Amino acid sequence: MDVETAVTVAVIAFVIVVGMFLVHRLNAQHDERIGAFRYSDALPGIGRRNRKGPRATAPKRPPADATRREHRDGSR
């Protein structure tokens, strides 16, 4: 076996080991993020309404920019 071949094989093996370590660390980091997020919690605003207050109603007057739009459309 030639010296250049041995060095090339050693470099390739080293790169594979470094890649395996990097993938292992990224998987561990991903697992920590998933573990921190609780999937069993209910979605916000779903099933948590305890009081029977009035529901949202439509505004009683037109939006503020409606008068500007009428003015812009041709009241000149």
Secondary structure, 3 states (H helix, E strand, C coil): CCHHHHHHHHHHHHHHHHHHHHHHHHHHHHHHHHHHCCCCCCCCCCCCCCCCCCCCCCCCCCCCHHHHHHHHHHCC
